[in-house]
Structure formats: structure tokens, C-alpha cells
Amino acid sequence: MSTSKLDKILAQSYQERESGYRHKALKMYPHFCGRCSREFSGKGLSELTVHHRDHNHDNNPSDGSNWELLCLYCHDNEHQRQVDMHYQKEEQAGQKGPQQTFKGLAGLADLLKKQESE
């Protein structure tokens, strides 16, 4: 099976799965972003996405308890927060981030003393 054919099959499968729970969520919930409260209707409804609260796209209970409607921007922000939290946890677990090597004011005290003595 060629890569492009496999990509098409996977993309179709993803679209079918997403359209199923998205369709249900749009029937279940008012068309507002759960974060910024922006209202969506008509063509703009395509900017409203379904966010999985537990970040598991396979967890789609029929009561919609794992879903919330978010606009594209808030949805991206939510996922970026998850990425940020992941890296913060790694740093707290002992992995150090980049070390600071430049100290812009390191010689300031010496310069001030030199100026005072002149």
C-alpha cells in the first residue's frame, strides 16, 4: 500500500470520527466558545471546535461529558498550555533548561566605583 493511499485512508477515518462527535456536540451545546464566550453561527460555525477535556480523542461518551466547544484560538491555547505544563514538569523533575551565561549588569558596580573616583 502506498504512503499517499494510507494517508488518505487515515485522513478519511479521522474526519469521519471527528464529524460524528462534533455533530453531536453541536446539537448538545450552545454555539459559544467555552473560554472566550464568543458566539458562532452560519459560516463562522466552522471555527468552533470540539475539545476533549481529558485530551483523549477516543473518549467520546454519549452524554458529551468529555467535550467542550472552543473556538480555534482558545483550542490552540489550551493545547499549548498542556505542552507548557509538560515541559515545566520535566524541569521540576531535575532536567535543567538552558543555562544563563550572559549577565548584562555584571560589571556595573565596578564602573560606578570608577566613575565616583574620577
Secondary structure, 3 states (H helix, E strand, C coil): CCHHHHHHHHHHHHHHHHHHHHHHHHHHCCCECCCCCCECCHHHHHHEEEEECCCCCCCCCCCCCCEEEEEHHHHHHHHHHHHHHHHHHHHHCCCCCCCCCCCCCCCHHHHHHHHHHC
